[in-house]
Every structure is written in C-alpha cells, then in structure tokens.
C-alpha cells in the first residue's frame, strides 16, 4: 500500500462523502482491474491494458483506490492513499500489485484466475473525527496516523468481523504498528472515509483468455 500524507482537516460537521463514480466509469475501471491482473500473470498484453486506460482517460476523477482479490477469503489487497492520481491509472497499479506484491501472500498464478473475484474501492476524501468514535462501522472506513505510522481499514472489514467502533479503532491502530488504544491518546489522528465499491469475476464466464 502506498502511504502518503493525509489531507488537511475538513470540517467534521460535513461528514465523510461518498465519491461520485458513474456506472459507466465503474464498468471501465472494473475492466481495467481485470486486464491489469491478467497482464500481471502473463495472460494478456500491456497494450490491451494501456488501451483501456486511455479509453477511461476522459474522466477528471482523481482518487485514492484499493483493489482486493478474493478466493474463499482474502487473496490480496493493495492500493494507494494518493488522492491526486488519475483513477484509471491508480486502479491498474493497485490491481497489479494486489496480484503480485501483497507481502502476505505468494503471487497469483494464471491458473487461479478462473476462481478469483476482484473488488475495486474508490475512496472519498477522509474527514477528521472528533470524537474518534464518531463513525459508522461497515459504512465508513478508518485511517489512523501518528507520526510516521499510518493504518487503514476499508468499511467492509468491520462487517466481515462483526466489529463495533472501538474494536475497529483498535484493529486499525494495530495495523499501523501502534498500541490498540492509541486512538484514545493525544497526537493520534483518526479519520473516516466512504467508498464506492464494485467488482466481479476476474475472468467472466465464457470469456476468452
């Protein structure tokens, strides 16, 4: 996951905002993610991926993104917190790194793709929380930052594990390499964000490789 400095504080009263991603752009970004994964495992050419990125280049949207691979459980998840990267390029990069470079898993191989699902999450701008528990688990994702330590959990993680607010805050602190109660202490920055999430099979049924 690429870590960058988080944006300056937005008014807490505004709340996190769901990014505006049209159905057409969602379809284009999903095809980019599929193509990038197939390029990563050697089943497709970089030319096909570049062509899809160019066709999606008409959008002005720039956003942080994450791409998750699923095969009877998590198979890879990588992304960027850079809100200034063109979204099509960000999805392509995140999909390739999720397939090849997630340090928790061995690289995805070509014969796995038929059983893999891919989820793309486009992140809205994070909003600083005051108090830190002022968010909705399963709806809002969470970021904590303290010094050079930074951790992020997507909204669906709370749903998957049945976590409440305090459990999610503790988990994201531990992911950042901090004590689980670091969210309670001065100097720890807690932010919430919302996502647009979409996905499907990496290789659709009947699709030619």
C-alpha positions in Angstrom: 0.0 0.0 0.0 1.4 3.4 -0.9 1.4 5.7 2.0 1.1 9.5 1.5 0.5 12.4 3.8 -3.2 12.8 4.6 -5.1 15.9 3.6 -5.7 18.8 5.9 -8.7 18.6 8.2 -12.2 19.1 6.7 -15.0 20.3 8.9 -16.1 17.4 11.0 -19.7 18.5 10.6 -19.5 17.9 6.9 -19.0 14.1 7.4 -17.3 11.8 5.0 -18.7 12.0 1.4 -19.2 9.1 -1.0 -17.3 9.7 -4.2 -19.2 10.3 -7.4 -18.4 7.4 -9.7 -20.8 6.9 -12.6 -22.0 3.4 -13.7 -20.0 3.8 -16.9 -16.8 4.6 -15.1 -17.4 1.7 -12.7 -17.6 -0.7 -15.7 -14.5 0.8 -17.2 -12.5 0.6 -14.0 -13.5 -3.0 -13.4 -12.3 -3.9 -16.9 -9.0 -2.1 -16.2 -8.6 -4.1 -13.0 -9.3 -7.4 -14.8 -6.9 -6.5 -17.6 -4.2 -5.5 -15.2 -4.4 -8.8 -13.3 -4.3 -10.8 -16.5 -1.2 -8.8 -17.6 0.4 -9.4 -14.2 0.1 -13.2 -14.6 1.1 -13.2 -18.3 -2.3 -13.9 -19.8 -2.7 -10.6 -21.6 -0.6 -7.8 -23.2 0.3 -4.5 -21.7 -1.1 -2.9 -24.9 -4.6 -4.1 -24.1 -4.4 -2.6 -20.6 -2.9 0.7 -21.9 -5.8 0.9 -24.4 -8.4 0.5 -21.7 -6.7 3.2 -19.5 -6.7 5.6 -22.5 -10.4 5.0 -23.1 -11.2 5.8 -19.5 -9.0 8.8 -19.5 -11.8 11.2 -20.3 -12.7 11.4 -16.7 -11.2 14.1 -14.5 -11.6 12.0 -11.4 -8.6 11.6 -9.2 -8.9 9.4 -6.2 -7.3 7.0 -3.8 -8.2 3.4 -4.6 -7.8 -0.1 -3.3 -8.2 -3.4 -5.2 -9.0 -6.6 -3.4 -8.7 -10.2 -4.7 -10.9 -12.9 -3.1 -10.7 -16.6 -3.4 -12.6 -18.3 -0.5 -11.1 -15.5 1.6 -8.7 -12.7 1.0 -6.1 -13.3 -1.7 -4.5 -9.9 -2.0 -5.4 -6.2 -1.2 -3.2 -3.2 -2.2 -3.9 0.4 -3.0 -2.9 4.0 -2.7 -3.9 6.9 -0.4 -2.7 9.4 -3.1 -5.9 11.4 -3.9 -4.2 13.1 -6.9 -3.6 10.1 -9.1 -5.9 9.6 -12.2 -8.3 7.0 -11.1 -7.8 4.7 -14.1 -4.0 4.6 -13.6 -4.5 4.1 -9.8 -6.7 1.1 -10.4 -4.3 -0.5 -12.8 -1.4 -0.1 -10.5 -3.3 -1.4 -7.5 -4.6 -4.4 -9.3 -1.2 -5.5 -10.4 0.4 -5.0 -7.0 -2.5 -6.9 -5.3 -1.8 -9.8 -7.7 1.9 -9.8 -7.4 3.2 -7.8 -4.4 1.0 -8.2 -1.4 3.6 -9.4 1.1 1.0 -11.5 3.0 0.6 -13.9 0.0 2.5 -15.6 -2.7 2.0 -14.1 -6.2 -1.2 -15.0 -8.0 -0.7 -17.5 -10.8 -2.6 -17.8 -14.1 -4.5 -20.9 -13.3 -6.1 -19.2 -10.3 -7.9 -16.5 -12.2 -11.0 -18.6 -13.0 -11.8 -18.7 -9.3 -10.9 -15.2 -8.3 -13.1 -12.2 -7.7 -11.9 -8.7 -7.8 -13.3 -5.7 -5.9 -12.4 -2.1 -6.6 -12.9 0.5 -4.0 -12.7 4.2 -4.9 -12.2 6.3 -1.7 -13.7 9.6 -0.9 -11.8 12.3 1.0 -11.1 11.4 4.6 -12.6 13.6 7.3 -11.0 14.0 10.7 -13.1 12.6 13.6 -13.9 14.3 16.8 -14.5 12.2 18.8 -12.7 9.3 17.2 -15.8 7.1 17.7 -18.0 9.3 15.5 -18.3 7.0 12.5 -20.5 4.1 11.3 -18.7 0.7 11.2 -19.4 -1.1 7.9 -20.2 2.2 6.2 -17.1 4.3 7.0 -13.5 3.2 6.5 -11.0 4.4 9.1 -7.5 5.8 8.9 -5.2 6.4 11.9 -2.0 8.4 11.7 0.6 9.1 14.4 4.0 10.4 13.4 5.2 8.2 10.6 2.8 5.4 11.5 -0.3 5.1 9.4 -3.0 2.4 9.1 -6.2 2.0 7.1 -9.2 -0.4 7.1 -11.8 -0.4 4.4 -15.5 -0.3 5.6 -16.2 -3.9 4.8 -13.6 -5.2 7.3 -15.9 -4.2 10.2 -18.9 -6.0 8.5 -16.8 -9.1 7.9 -15.7 -9.4 11.5 -18.7 -8.0 13.3 -16.7 -5.2 14.9 -18.1 -2.2 16.7 -16.4 1.2 16.7 -13.9 0.6 19.4 -12.8 -2.8 18.0 -12.3 -1.3 14.6 -10.3 1.6 16.0 -8.1 -0.9 18.0 -7.6 -3.0 14.9 -6.6 -0.1 12.7 -4.2 1.2 15.3 -2.5 -2.3 15.5 -2.3 -2.3 11.7 -0.4 0.9 11.9 2.0 -0.7 14.4 0.6 1.2 17.3 -0.9 0.0 20.6 -4.6 -0.9 20.2 -5.6 2.0 22.5 -3.5 4.6 20.6 -6.7 6.2 19.2 -7.5 7.4 22.7 -4.3 9.4 23.1 -3.4 12.9 22.1 -1.4 13.1 18.9 -3.2 10.3 17.1 -5.2 11.5 14.2 -8.3 9.5 13.3 -10.2 10.0 10.1 -13.2 8.4 8.3 -13.9 8.0 4.6 -16.6 6.4 2.4 -16.1 4.3 -0.7 -17.8 3.3 -3.9 -17.2 -0.4 -4.3 -17.8 -2.7 -7.2 -16.4 -5.9 -8.7 -16.9 -9.3 -10.3 -15.0 -12.3 -11.5 -11.5 -11.6 -12.8 -12.4 -13.8 -15.9 -16.1 -13.7 -16.7 -17.8 -17.0 -17.5 -17.4 -17.8 -21.2 -14.8 -15.0 -21.7 -11.8 -15.9 -23.9 -8.4 -15.5 -22.5 
